[in-house]
Amino acid sequence: MAHSFNRHVKICTEADLANAQRIAWKLYRPEPRQPTRTKTGYGGATLEECAQVLGITREGVRLIEKKALAKCRSWCEAQGLDLEDLLDAMRC
């Protein structure tokens, strides 16, 4: 089943949404960035560690994170949900 978010976001499938949620969950950082060691929510890995695993730059990791979170936030807003609340609920 496909969801239509709004006129600015193209239609996505349940699989697309599930993938976006997985990415956002792996990259979500509820705590502020630390000045000496920037960690992501993905097992406490730094941007550099994620970049090495993915074979991209740290900036590439940041861009993926930003895009995934924006897509998830857009969907959540269209559904009347809050992304942070959804991710907090998934942690339990």
PDB file of N, CA, C and O in Angstrom:
ATOM      1  N   MET A   1       0.839  -1.174   0.000  1.00  0.00           N
ATOM      2  CA  MET A   1       0.000   0.000   0.000  1.00  0.00           C
ATOM      3  C   MET A   1       0.887   1.241   0.000  1.00  0.00           C
ATOM      4  O   MET A   1       1.824   1.315   0.794  1.00  0.00           O
ATOM      5  N   ALA A   2       0.625   2.193  -0.845  1.00  0.00           N
ATOM      6  CA  ALA A   2       1.418   3.414  -0.941  1.00  0.00           C
ATOM      7  C   ALA A   2       0.767   4.529  -0.133  1.00  0.00           C
ATOM      8  O   ALA A   2      -0.455   4.586   0.004  1.00  0.00           O
ATOM      9  N   HIS A   3       1.602   5.410   0.398  1.00  0.00           N
ATOM     10  CA  HIS A   3       1.133   6.573   1.145  1.00  0.00           C
ATOM     11  C   HIS A   3       1.448   7.826   0.349  1.00  0.00           C
ATOM     12  O   HIS A   3       2.531   7.934  -0.228  1.00  0.00           O
ATOM     13  N   SER A   4       0.537   8.760   0.308  1.00  0.00           N
ATOM     14  CA  SER A   4       0.790  10.058  -0.309  1.00  0.00           C
ATOM     15  C   SER A   4       0.994  11.065   0.813  1.00  0.00           C
ATOM     16  O   SER A   4       0.052  11.358   1.549  1.00  0.00           O
ATOM     17  N   PHE A   5       2.204  11.602   0.961  1.00  0.00           N
ATOM     18  CA  PHE A   5       2.505  12.503   2.068  1.00  0.00           C
ATOM     19  C   PHE A   5       1.907  13.882   1.837  1.00  0.00           C
ATOM     20  O   PHE A   5       1.075  14.338   2.620  1.00  0.00           O
ATOM     21  N   ASN A   6       2.315  14.529   0.794  1.00  0.00           N
ATOM     22  CA  ASN A   6       1.789  15.834   0.410  1.00  0.00           C
ATOM     23  C   ASN A   6       2.289  16.122  -0.996  1.00  0.00           C
ATOM     24  O   ASN A   6       2.969  15.287  -1.593  1.00  0.00           O
ATOM     25  N   ARG A   7       1.965  17.279  -1.526  1.00  0.00           N
ATOM     26  CA  ARG A   7       2.329  17.542  -2.917  1.00  0.00           C
ATOM     27  C   ARG A   7       3.830  17.698  -3.126  1.00  0.00           C
ATOM     28  O   ARG A   7       4.295  17.634  -4.264  1.00  0.00           O
ATOM     29  N   HIS A   8       4.602  17.901  -2.059  1.00  0.00           N
ATOM     30  CA  HIS A   8       6.044  18.076  -2.188  1.00  0.00           C
ATOM     31  C   HIS A   8       6.819  16.769  -2.047  1.00  0.00           C
ATOM     32  O   HIS A   8       8.001  16.709  -2.386  1.00  0.00           O
ATOM     33  N   VAL A   9       6.175  15.748  -1.560  1.00  0.00           N
ATOM     34  CA  VAL A   9       6.837  14.469  -1.328  1.00  0.00           C
ATOM     35  C   VAL A   9       6.186  13.423  -2.213  1.00  0.00           C
ATOM     36  O   VAL A   9       4.962  13.291  -2.232  1.00  0.00           O
ATOM     37  N   LYS A  10       7.005  12.678  -2.949  1.00  0.00           N
ATOM     38  CA  LYS A  10       6.428  11.680  -3.839  1.00  0.00           C
ATOM     39  C   LYS A  10       5.887  10.493  -3.052  1.00  0.00           C
ATOM     40  O   LYS A  10       6.246  10.283  -1.893  1.00  0.00           O
ATOM     41  N   ILE A  11       5.037   9.738  -3.687  1.00  0.00           N
ATOM     42  CA  ILE A  11       4.412   8.572  -3.067  1.00  0.00           C
ATOM     43  C   ILE A  11       5.477   7.522  -2.780  1.00  0.00           C
ATOM     44  O   ILE A  11       6.372   7.292  -3.594  1.00  0.00           O
ATOM     45  N   CYS A  12       5.374   6.891  -1.621  1.00  0.00           N
ATOM     46  CA  CYS A  12       6.307   5.815  -1.296  1.00  0.00           C
ATOM     47  C   CYS A  12       5.517   4.587  -0.854  1.00  0.00           C
ATOM     48  O   CYS A  12       4.357   4.675  -0.450  1.00  0.00           O
ATOM     49  N   THR A  13       6.172   3.464  -0.943  1.00  0.00           N
ATOM     50  CA  THR A  13       5.544   2.207  -0.552  1.00  0.00           C
ATOM     51  C   THR A  13       5.819   1.935   0.921  1.00  0.00           C
ATOM     52  O   THR A  13       6.605   2.642   1.551  1.00  0.00           O
ATOM     53  N   GLU A  14       5.183   0.930   1.459  1.00  0.00           N
ATOM     54  CA  GLU A  14       5.443   0.502   2.837  1.00  0.00           C
ATOM     55  C   GLU A  14       6.912   0.127   3.006  1.00  0.00           C
ATOM     56  O   GLU A  14       7.512   0.414   4.043  1.00  0.00           O
ATOM     57  N   ALA A  15       7.494  -0.515   1.987  1.00  0.00           N
ATOM     58  CA  ALA A  15       8.911  -0.901   2.051  1.00  0.00           C
ATOM     59  C   ALA A  15       9.803   0.333   2.105  1.00  0.00           C
ATOM     60  O   ALA A  15      10.782   0.356   2.851  1.00  0.00           O
ATOM     61  N   ASP A  16       9.471   1.372   1.313  1.00  0.00           N
ATOM     62  CA  ASP A  16      10.241   2.620   1.351  1.00  0.00           C
ATOM     63  C   ASP A  16      10.184   3.234   2.743  1.00  0.00           C
ATOM     64  O   ASP A  16      11.202   3.670   3.281  1.00  0.00           O
ATOM     65  N   LEU A  17       9.003   3.264   3.313  1.00  0.00           N
ATOM     66  CA  LEU A  17       8.827   3.823   4.646  1.00  0.00           C
ATOM     67  C   LEU A  17       9.608   3.013   5.680  1.00  0.00           C
ATOM     68  O   LEU A  17      10.261   3.585   6.553  1.00  0.00           O
ATOM     69  N   ALA A  18       9.544   1.705   5.586  1.00  0.00           N
ATOM     70  CA  ALA A  18      10.274   0.845   6.520  1.00  0.00           C
ATOM     71  C   ALA A  18      11.776   1.085   6.409  1.00  0.00           C
ATOM     72  O   ALA A  18      12.470   1.139   7.424  1.00  0.00           O
ATOM     73  N   ASN A  19      12.285   1.230   5.181  1.00  0.00           N
ATOM     74  CA  ASN A  19      13.714   1.504   4.989  1.00  0.00           C
ATOM     75  C   ASN A  19      14.093   2.855   5.578  1.00  0.00           C
ATOM     76  O   ASN A  19      15.123   2.971   6.243  1.00  0.00           O
ATOM     77  N   ALA A  20      13.282   3.870   5.345  1.00  0.00           N
ATOM     78  CA  ALA A  20      13.558   5.202   5.891  1.00  0.00           C
ATOM     79  C   ALA A  20      13.549   5.173   7.416  1.00  0.00           C
ATOM     80  O   ALA A  20      14.382   5.813   8.058  1.00  0.00           O
ATOM     81  N   GLN A  21      12.606   4.429   7.994  1.00  0.00           N
ATOM     82  CA  GLN A  21      12.546   4.322   9.452  1.00  0.00           C
ATOM     83  C   GLN A  21      13.778   3.616  10.000  1.00  0.00           C
ATOM     84  O   GLN A  21      14.326   4.025  11.024  1.00  0.00           O
ATOM     85  N   ARG A  22      14.218   2.555   9.323  1.00  0.00           N
ATOM     86  CA  ARG A  22      15.421   1.846   9.770  1.00  0.00           C
ATOM     87  C   ARG A  22      16.645   2.757   9.725  1.00  0.00           C
ATOM     88  O   ARG A  22      17.445   2.778  10.661  1.00  0.00           O
ATOM     89  N   ILE A  23      16.787   3.509   8.635  1.00  0.00           N
ATOM     90  CA  ILE A  23      17.931   4.412   8.509  1.00  0.00           C
ATOM     91  C   ILE A  23      17.885   5.483   9.590  1.00  0.00           C
ATOM     92  O   ILE A  23      18.887   5.751  10.253  1.00  0.00           O
ATOM     93  N   ALA A  24      16.721   6.092   9.764  1.00  0.00           N
ATOM     94  CA  ALA A  24      16.591   7.141  10.777  1.00  0.00           C
ATOM     95  C   ALA A  24      16.877   6.581  12.168  1.00  0.00           C
ATOM     96  O   ALA A  24      17.546   7.229  12.973  1.00  0.00           O
ATOM     97  N   TRP A  25      16.382   5.404  12.445  1.00  0.00           N
ATOM     98  CA  TRP A  25      16.611   4.785  13.751  1.00  0.00           C
ATOM     99  C   TRP A  25      18.095   4.541  13.980  1.00  0.00           C
ATOM    100  O   TRP A  25      18.594   4.765  15.083  1.00  0.00           O
ATOM    101  N   LYS A  26      18.807   4.087  12.955  1.00  0.00           N
ATOM    102  CA  LYS A  26      20.240   3.816  13.087  1.00  0.00           C
ATOM    103  C   LYS A  26      21.051   5.089  13.254  1.00  0.00           C
ATOM    104  O   LYS A  26      22.076   5.084  13.936  1.00  0.00           O
ATOM    105  N   LEU A  27      20.607   6.172  12.644  1.00  0.00           N
ATOM    106  CA  LEU A  27      21.385   7.406  12.652  1.00  0.00           C
ATOM    107  C   LEU A  27      20.911   8.440  13.662  1.00  0.00           C
ATOM    108  O   LEU A  27      21.612   9.420  13.911  1.00  0.00           O
ATOM    109  N   TYR A  28      19.740   8.242  14.245  1.00  0.00           N
ATOM    110  CA  TYR A  28      19.149   9.241  15.135  1.00  0.00           C
ATOM    111  C   TYR A  28      20.016   9.482  16.363  1.00  0.00           C
ATOM    112  O   TYR A  28      20.462   8.536  17.012  1.00  0.00           O
ATOM    113  N   ARG A  29      20.253  10.751  16.679  1.00  0.00           N
ATOM    114  CA  ARG A  29      21.040  11.139  17.851  1.00  0.00           C
ATOM    115  C   ARG A  29      20.170  11.965  18.793  1.00  0.00           C
ATOM    116  O   ARG A  29      19.966  13.150  18.528  1.00  0.00           O
ATOM    117  N   PRO A  30      19.651  11.403  19.871  1.00  0.00           N
ATOM    118  CA  PRO A  30      18.857  12.210  20.790  1.00  0.00           C
ATOM    119  C   PRO A  30      19.713  13.175  21.599  1.00  0.00           C
ATOM    120  O   PRO A  30      19.215  14.214  22.033  1.00  0.00           O
ATOM    121  N   GLU A  31      20.988  12.860  21.812  1.00  0.00           N
ATOM    122  CA  GLU A  31      21.863  13.727  22.591  1.00  0.00           C
ATOM    123  C   GLU A  31      22.607  14.684  21.653  1.00  0.00           C
ATOM    124  O   GLU A  31      22.800  14.369  20.479  1.00  0.00           O
ATOM    125  N   PRO A  32      23.028  15.860  22.167  1.00  0.00           N
ATOM    126  CA  PRO A  32      23.773  16.783  21.308  1.00  0.00           C
ATOM    127  C   PRO A  32      25.115  16.190  20.901  1.00  0.00           C
ATOM    128  O   PRO A  32      25.664  15.329  21.588  1.00  0.00           O
ATOM    129  N   ARG A  33      25.626  16.657  19.787  1.00  0.00           N
ATOM    130  CA  ARG A  33      26.925  16.168  19.318  1.00  0.00           C
ATOM    131  C   ARG A  33      28.006  16.534  20.314  1.00  0.00           C
ATOM    132  O   ARG A  33      27.981  17.606  20.918  1.00  0.00           O
ATOM    133  N   GLN A  34      28.942  15.640  20.474  1.00  0.00           N
ATOM    134  CA  GLN A  34      30.057  15.885  21.369  1.00  0.00           C
ATOM    135  C   GLN A  34      31.190  16.512  20.564  1.00  0.00           C
ATOM    136  O   GLN A  34      31.472  16.076  19.448  1.00  0.00           O
ATOM    137  N   PRO A  35      31.848  17.542  21.126  1.00  0.00           N
ATOM    138  CA  PRO A  35      32.854  18.245  20.341  1.00  0.00           C
ATOM    139  C   PRO A  35      34.051  17.394  19.948  1.00  0.00           C
ATOM    140  O   PRO A  35      34.598  17.585  18.862  1.00  0.00           O
ATOM    141  N   THR A  36      34.481  16.456  20.798  1.00  0.00           N
ATOM    142  CA  THR A  36      35.677  15.689  20.478  1.00  0.00           C
ATOM    143  C   THR A  36      35.388  14.406  19.717  1.00  0.00           C
ATOM    144  O   THR A  36      36.238  13.939  18.959  1.00  0.00           O
ATOM    145  N   ARG A  37      34.227  13.836  19.897  1.00  0.00           N
ATOM    146  CA  ARG A  37      33.893  12.574  19.239  1.00  0.00           C
ATOM    147  C   ARG A  37      32.429  12.620  18.833  1.00  0.00           C
ATOM    148  O   ARG A  37      31.544  12.361  19.648  1.00  0.00           O
ATOM    149  N   THR A  38      32.180  12.944  17.595  1.00  0.00           N
ATOM    150  CA  THR A  38      30.808  13.048  17.108  1.00  0.00           C
ATOM    151  C   THR A  38      30.252  11.654  16.914  1.00  0.00           C
ATOM    152  O   THR A  38      30.723  10.900  16.062  1.00  0.00           O
ATOM    153  N   LYS A  39      29.243  11.312  17.710  1.00  0.00           N
ATOM    154  CA  LYS A  39      28.646   9.982  17.632  1.00  0.00           C
ATOM    155  C   LYS A  39      27.300  10.046  16.947  1.00  0.00           C
ATOM    156  O   LYS A  39      26.586  11.043  17.043  1.00  0.00           O
ATOM    157  N   THR A  40      26.963   8.977  16.258  1.00  0.00           N
ATOM    158  CA  THR A  40      25.616   8.832  15.731  1.00  0.00           C
ATOM    159  C   THR A  40      24.867   7.917  16.677  1.00  0.00           C
ATOM    160  O   THR A  40      25.461   7.372  17.608  1.00  0.00           O
ATOM    161  N   GLY A  41      23.598   7.740  16.461  1.00  0.00           N
ATOM    162  CA  GLY A  41      22.813   6.826  17.282  1.00  0.00           C
ATOM    163  C   GLY A  41      23.042   5.374  16.898  1.00  0.00           C
ATOM    164  O   GLY A  41      22.471   4.476  17.517  1.00  0.00           O
ATOM    165  N   TYR A  42      23.866   5.130  15.889  1.00  0.00           N
ATOM    166  CA  TYR A  42      24.092   3.782  15.382  1.00  0.00           C
ATOM    167  C   TYR A  42      25.193   3.115  16.182  1.00  0.00           C
ATOM    168  O   TYR A  42      26.348   3.096  15.758  1.00  0.00           O
ATOM    169  N   GLY A  43      24.845   2.571  17.334  1.00  0.00           N
ATOM    170  CA  GLY A  43      25.803   1.859  18.161  1.00  0.00           C
ATOM    171  C   GLY A  43      26.929   2.730  18.679  1.00  0.00           C
ATOM    172  O   GLY A  43      27.983   2.213  19.049  1.00  0.00           O
ATOM    173  N   GLY A  44      26.734   4.040  18.714  1.00  0.00           N
ATOM    174  CA  GLY A  44      27.767   4.936  19.203  1.00  0.00           C
ATOM    175  C   GLY A  44      28.909   5.148  18.230  1.00  0.00           C
ATOM    176  O   GLY A  44      29.947   5.686  18.614  1.00  0.00           O
ATOM    177  N   ALA A  45      28.748   4.745  16.992  1.00  0.00           N
ATOM    178  CA  ALA A  45      29.805   4.906  15.993  1.00  0.00           C
ATOM    179  C   ALA A  45      29.969   6.376  15.634  1.00  0.00           C
ATOM    180  O   ALA A  45      28.994   7.127  15.600  1.00  0.00           O
ATOM    181  N   THR A  46      31.209   6.784  15.367  1.00  0.00           N
ATOM    182  CA  THR A  46      31.450   8.148  14.913  1.00  0.00           C
ATOM    183  C   THR A  46      31.081   8.254  13.442  1.00  0.00           C
ATOM    184  O   THR A  46      30.900   7.247  12.758  1.00  0.00           O
ATOM    185  N   LEU A  47      30.972   9.485  12.970  1.00  0.00           N
ATOM    186  CA  LEU A  47      30.722   9.697  11.545  1.00  0.00           C
ATOM    187  C   LEU A  47      31.836   9.070  10.718  1.00  0.00           C
ATOM    188  O   LEU A  47      31.585   8.493   9.661  1.00  0.00           O
ATOM    189  N   GLU A  48      33.064   9.186  11.204  1.00  0.00           N
ATOM    190  CA  GLU A  48      34.210   8.614  10.484  1.00  0.00           C
ATOM    191  C   GLU A  48      34.082   7.092  10.381  1.00  0.00           C
ATOM    192  O   GLU A  48      34.336   6.518   9.323  1.00  0.00           O
ATOM    193  N   GLU A  49      33.692   6.449  11.466  1.00  0.00           N
ATOM    194  CA  GLU A  49      33.531   4.990  11.449  1.00  0.00           C
ATOM    195  C   GLU A  49      32.429   4.570  10.488  1.00  0.00           C
ATOM    196  O   GLU A  49      32.590   3.608   9.737  1.00  0.00           O
ATOM    197  N   CYS A  50      31.309   5.287  10.509  1.00  0.00           N
ATOM    198  CA  CYS A  50      30.222   4.990   9.565  1.00  0.00           C
ATOM    199  C   CYS A  50      30.697   5.200   8.134  1.00  0.00           C
ATOM    200  O   CYS A  50      30.412   4.391   7.252  1.00  0.00           O
ATOM    201  N   ALA A  51      31.426   6.294   7.908  1.00  0.00           N
ATOM    202  CA  ALA A  51      31.913   6.609   6.565  1.00  0.00           C
ATOM    203  C   ALA A  51      32.842   5.512   6.045  1.00  0.00           C
ATOM    204  O   ALA A  51      32.762   5.132   4.877  1.00  0.00           O
ATOM    205  N   GLN A  52      33.712   5.009   6.900  1.00  0.00           N
ATOM    206  CA  GLN A  52      34.632   3.944   6.483  1.00  0.00           C
ATOM    207  C   GLN A  52      33.877   2.678   6.109  1.00  0.00           C
ATOM    208  O   GLN A  52      34.197   2.038   5.107  1.00  0.00           O
ATOM    209  N   VAL A  53      32.889   2.315   6.894  1.00  0.00           N
ATOM    210  CA  VAL A  53      32.096   1.118   6.610  1.00  0.00           C
ATOM    211  C   VAL A  53      31.351   1.265   5.287  1.00  0.00           C
ATOM    212  O   VAL A  53      31.281   0.324   4.497  1.00  0.00           O
ATOM    213  N   LEU A  54      30.793   2.463   5.051  1.00  0.00           N
ATOM    214  CA  LEU A  54      30.007   2.699   3.842  1.00  0.00           C
ATOM    215  C   LEU A  54      30.862   3.065   2.631  1.00  0.00           C
ATOM    216  O   LEU A  54      30.371   3.057   1.502  1.00  0.00           O
ATOM    217  N   GLY A  55      32.133   3.384   2.858  1.00  0.00           N
ATOM    218  CA  GLY A  55      33.011   3.767   1.758  1.00  0.00           C
ATOM    219  C   GLY A  55      32.710   5.155   1.214  1.00  0.00           C
ATOM    220  O   GLY A  55      32.887   5.415   0.024  1.00  0.00           O
ATOM    221  N   ILE A  56      32.249   6.054   2.101  1.00  0.00           N
ATOM    222  CA  ILE A  56      31.940   7.430   1.704  1.00  0.00           C
ATOM    223  C   ILE A  56      32.582   8.383   2.705  1.00  0.00           C
ATOM    224  O   ILE A  56      33.224   7.948   3.661  1.00  0.00           O
ATOM    225  N   THR A  57      32.406   9.689   2.483  1.00  0.00           N
ATOM    226  CA  THR A  57      32.956  10.681   3.399  1.00  0.00           C
ATOM    227  C   THR A  57      32.037  10.887   4.597  1.00  0.00           C
ATOM    228  O   THR A  57      30.883  10.460   4.595  1.00  0.00           O
ATOM    229  N   ARG A  58      32.578  11.556   5.628  1.00  0.00           N
ATOM    230  CA  ARG A  58      31.743  11.897   6.791  1.00  0.00           C
ATOM    231  C   ARG A  58      30.588  12.795   6.369  1.00  0.00           C
ATOM    232  O   ARG A  58      29.470  12.667   6.867  1.00  0.00           O
ATOM    233  N   GLU A  59      30.878  13.712   5.436  1.00  0.00           N
ATOM    234  CA  GLU A  59      29.817  14.590   4.936  1.00  0.00           C
ATOM    235  C   GLU A  59      28.734  13.778   4.237  1.00  0.00           C
ATOM    236  O   GLU A  59      27.551  14.105   4.335  1.00  0.00           O
ATOM    237  N   GLY A  60      29.130  12.722   3.532  1.00  0.00           N
ATOM    238  CA  GLY A  60      28.155  11.842   2.889  1.00  0.00           C
ATOM    239  C   GLY A  60      27.239  11.188   3.913  1.00  0.00           C
ATOM    240  O   GLY A  60      26.036  11.064   3.686  1.00  0.00           O
ATOM    241  N   VAL A  61      27.809  10.769   5.041  1.00  0.00           N
ATOM    242  CA  VAL A  61      27.008  10.174   6.120  1.00  0.00           C
ATOM    243  C   VAL A  61      26.027  11.210   6.658  1.00  0.00           C
ATOM    244  O   VAL A  61      24.854  10.907   6.875  1.00  0.00           O
ATOM    245  N   ARG A  62      26.514  12.449   6.874  1.00  0.00           N
ATOM    246  CA  ARG A  62      25.632  13.514   7.363  1.00  0.00           C
ATOM    247  C   ARG A  62      24.478  13.773   6.395  1.00  0.00           C
ATOM    248  O   ARG A  62      23.340  13.968   6.821  1.00  0.00           O
ATOM    249  N   LEU A  63      24.770  13.775   5.102  1.00  0.00           N
ATOM    250  CA  LEU A  63      23.728  14.024   4.103  1.00  0.00           C
ATOM    251  C   LEU A  63      22.687  12.909   4.081  1.00  0.00           C
ATOM    252  O   LEU A  63      21.491  13.177   3.973  1.00  0.00           O
ATOM    253  N   ILE A  64      23.141  11.658   4.183  1.00  0.00           N
ATOM    254  CA  ILE A  64      22.212  10.525   4.237  1.00  0.00           C
ATOM    255  C   ILE A  64      21.322  10.652   5.471  1.00  0.00           C
ATOM    256  O   ILE A  64      20.106  10.475   5.394  1.00  0.00           O
ATOM    257  N   GLU A  65      21.937  10.957   6.598  1.00  0.00           N
ATOM    258  CA  GLU A  65      21.183  11.119   7.840  1.00  0.00           C
ATOM    259  C   GLU A  65      20.146  12.232   7.703  1.00  0.00           C
ATOM    260  O   GLU A  65      18.982  12.051   8.062  1.00  0.00           O
ATOM    261  N   LYS A  66      20.569  13.375   7.186  1.00  0.00           N
ATOM    262  CA  LYS A  66      19.670  14.524   7.040  1.00  0.00           C
ATOM    263  C   LYS A  66      18.488  14.197   6.132  1.00  0.00           C
ATOM    264  O   LYS A  66      17.346  14.534   6.448  1.00  0.00           O
ATOM    265  N   LYS A  67      18.762  13.543   5.006  1.00  0.00           N
ATOM    266  CA  LYS A  67      17.704  13.201   4.051  1.00  0.00           C
ATOM    267  C   LYS A  67      16.735  12.175   4.652  1.00  0.00           C
ATOM    268  O   LYS A  67      15.519  12.310   4.512  1.00  0.00           O
ATOM    269  N   ALA A  68      17.272  11.159   5.313  1.00  0.00           N
ATOM    270  CA  ALA A  68      16.422  10.123   5.912  1.00  0.00           C
ATOM    271  C   ALA A  68      15.526  10.706   7.002  1.00  0.00           C
ATOM    272  O   ALA A  68      14.337  10.393   7.069  1.00  0.00           O
ATOM    273  N   LEU A  69      16.098  11.554   7.851  1.00  0.00           N
ATOM    274  CA  LEU A  69      15.302  12.158   8.917  1.00  0.00           C
ATOM    275  C   LEU A  69      14.244  13.102   8.359  1.00  0.00           C
ATOM    276  O   LEU A  69      13.130  13.162   8.879  1.00  0.00           O
ATOM    277  N   ALA A  70      14.582  13.836   7.307  1.00  0.00           N
ATOM    278  CA  ALA A  70      13.599  14.737   6.689  1.00  0.00           C
ATOM    279  C   ALA A  70      12.427  13.948   6.120  1.00  0.00           C
ATOM    280  O   ALA A  70      11.274  14.350   6.278  1.00  0.00           O
ATOM    281  N   LYS A  71      12.711  12.829   5.460  1.00  0.00           N
ATOM    282  CA  LYS A  71      11.641  11.998   4.904  1.00  0.00           C
ATOM    283  C   LYS A  71      10.766  11.427   6.015  1.00  0.00           C
ATOM    284  O   LYS A  71       9.540  11.415   5.906  1.00  0.00           O
ATOM    285  N   CYS A  72      11.391  10.964   7.062  1.00  0.00           N
ATOM    286  CA  CYS A  72      10.621  10.401   8.174  1.00  0.00           C
ATOM    287  C   CYS A  72       9.791  11.474   8.870  1.00  0.00           C
ATOM    288  O   CYS A  72       8.636  11.235   9.222  1.00  0.00           O
ATOM    289  N   ARG A  73      10.378  12.663   9.069  1.00  0.00           N
ATOM    290  CA  ARG A  73       9.625  13.752   9.699  1.00  0.00           C
ATOM    291  C   ARG A  73       8.431  14.162   8.846  1.00  0.00           C
ATOM    292  O   ARG A  73       7.344  14.402   9.372  1.00  0.00           O
ATOM    293  N   SER A  74       8.629  14.243   7.525  1.00  0.00           N
ATOM    294  CA  SER A  74       7.527  14.615   6.623  1.00  0.00           C
ATOM    295  C   SER A  74       6.382  13.624   6.735  1.00  0.00           C
ATOM    296  O   SER A  74       5.219  14.018   6.820  1.00  0.00           O
ATOM    297  N   TRP A  75       6.710  12.340   6.736  1.00  0.00           N
ATOM    298  CA  TRP A  75       5.677  11.321   6.838  1.00  0.00           C
ATOM    299  C   TRP A  75       4.977  11.419   8.189  1.00  0.00           C
ATOM    300  O   TRP A  75       3.749  11.367   8.265  1.00  0.00           O
ATOM    301  N   CYS A  76       5.758  11.562   9.250  1.00  0.00           N
ATOM    302  CA  CYS A  76       5.172  11.648  10.585  1.00  0.00           C
ATOM    303  C   CYS A  76       4.246  12.853  10.703  1.00  0.00           C
ATOM    304  O   CYS A  76       3.150  12.741  11.253  1.00  0.00           O
ATOM    305  N   GLU A  77       4.676  14.004  10.189  1.00  0.00           N
ATOM    306  CA  GLU A  77       3.839  15.205  10.249  1.00  0.00           C
ATOM    307  C   GLU A  77       2.529  14.995   9.498  1.00  0.00           C
ATOM    308  O   GLU A  77       1.470  15.416   9.963  1.00  0.00           O
ATOM    309  N   ALA A  78       2.600  14.345   8.340  1.00  0.00           N
ATOM    310  CA  ALA A  78       1.388  14.083   7.551  1.00  0.00           C
ATOM    311  C   ALA A  78       0.433  13.153   8.296  1.00  0.00           C
ATOM    312  O   ALA A  78      -0.779  13.200   8.084  1.00  0.00           O
ATOM    313  N   GLN A  79       0.980  12.314   9.162  1.00  0.00           N
ATOM    314  CA  GLN A  79       0.167  11.379   9.936  1.00  0.00           C
ATOM    315  C   GLN A  79      -0.208  11.935  11.310  1.00  0.00           C
ATOM    316  O   GLN A  79      -0.897  11.270  12.084  1.00  0.00           O
ATOM    317  N   GLY A  80       0.243  13.151  11.611  1.00  0.00           N
ATOM    318  CA  GLY A  80      -0.032  13.752  12.914  1.00  0.00           C
ATOM    319  C   GLY A  80       0.819  13.174  14.025  1.00  0.00           C
ATOM    320  O   GLY A  80       0.415  13.176  15.188  1.00  0.00           O
ATOM    321  N   LEU A  81       2.001  12.677  13.671  1.00  0.00           N
ATOM    322  CA  LEU A  81       2.905  12.056  14.639  1.00  0.00           C
ATOM    323  C   LEU A  81       4.156  12.904  14.808  1.00  0.00           C
ATOM    324  O   LEU A  81       4.421  13.800  14.007  1.00  0.00           O
ATOM    325  N   ASP A  82       4.917  12.618  15.847  1.00  0.00           N
ATOM    326  CA  ASP A  82       6.196  13.269  16.084  1.00  0.00           C
ATOM    327  C   ASP A  82       7.291  12.211  15.945  1.00  0.00           C
ATOM    328  O   ASP A  82       7.235  11.173  16.605  1.00  0.00           O
ATOM    329  N   LEU A  83       8.281  12.464  15.097  1.00  0.00           N
ATOM    330  CA  LEU A  83       9.333  11.475  14.833  1.00  0.00           C
ATOM    331  C   LEU A  83      10.066  11.078  16.106  1.00  0.00           C
ATOM    332  O   LEU A  83      10.302   9.892  16.338  1.00  0.00           O
ATOM    333  N   GLU A  84      10.428  12.054  16.933  1.00  0.00           N
ATOM    334  CA  GLU A  84      11.170  11.734  18.151  1.00  0.00           C
ATOM    335  C   GLU A  84      10.350  10.846  19.088  1.00  0.00           C
ATOM    336  O   GLU A  84      10.887   9.929  19.709  1.00  0.00           O
ATOM    337  N   ASP A  85       9.045  11.122  19.186  1.00  0.00           N
ATOM    338  CA  ASP A  85       8.174  10.271  20.006  1.00  0.00           C
ATOM    339  C   ASP A  85       8.117   8.854  19.446  1.00  0.00           C
ATOM    340  O   ASP A  85       8.150   7.882  20.200  1.00  0.00           O
ATOM    341  N   LEU A  86       8.032   8.740  18.120  1.00  0.00           N
ATOM    342  CA  LEU A  86       7.991   7.433  17.471  1.00  0.00           C
ATOM    343  C   LEU A  86       9.270   6.653  17.734  1.00  0.00           C
ATOM    344  O   LEU A  86       9.218   5.467  18.061  1.00  0.00           O
ATOM    345  N   LEU A  87      10.418   7.309  17.594  1.00  0.00           N
ATOM    346  CA  LEU A  87      11.694   6.637  17.828  1.00  0.00           C
ATOM    347  C   LEU A  87      11.858   6.258  19.294  1.00  0.00           C
ATOM    348  O   LEU A  87      12.375   5.184  19.602  1.00  0.00           O
ATOM    349  N   ASP A  88      11.421   7.133  20.204  1.00  0.00           N
ATOM    350  CA  ASP A  88      11.473   6.802  21.631  1.00  0.00           C
ATOM    351  C   ASP A  88      10.632   5.567  21.927  1.00  0.00           C
ATOM    352  O   ASP A  88      11.048   4.706  22.702  1.00  0.00           O
ATOM    353  N   ALA A  89       9.453   5.473  21.319  1.00  0.00           N
ATOM    354  CA  ALA A  89       8.573   4.322  21.532  1.00  0.00           C
ATOM    355  C   ALA A  89       9.208   3.043  20.998  1.00  0.00           C
ATOM    356  O   ALA A  89       9.001   1.968  21.561  1.00  0.00           O
ATOM    357  N   MET A  90       9.979   3.151  19.915  1.00  0.00           N
ATOM    358  CA  MET A  90      10.615   1.973  19.327  1.00  0.00           C
ATOM    359  C   MET A  90      11.737   1.444  20.206  1.00  0.00           C
ATOM    360  O   MET A  90      12.094   0.271  20.099  1.00  0.00           O
ATOM    361  N   ARG A  91      12.300   2.277  21.072  1.00  0.00           N
ATOM    362  CA  ARG A  91      13.400   1.862  21.947  1.00  0.00           C
ATOM    363  C   ARG A  91      12.936   0.927  23.050  1.00  0.00           C
ATOM    364  O   ARG A  91      13.733   0.141  23.562  1.00  0.00           O
ATOM    365  N   CYS A  92      11.683   0.993  23.422  1.00  0.00           N
ATOM    366  CA  CYS A  92      11.158   0.182  24.541  1.00  0.00           C
ATOM    367  C   CYS A  92      11.053  -1.276  24.181  1.00  0.00           C
ATOM    368  O   CYS A  92      10.632  -2.087  25.007  1.00  0.00           O
TER     369      CYS A  92
END
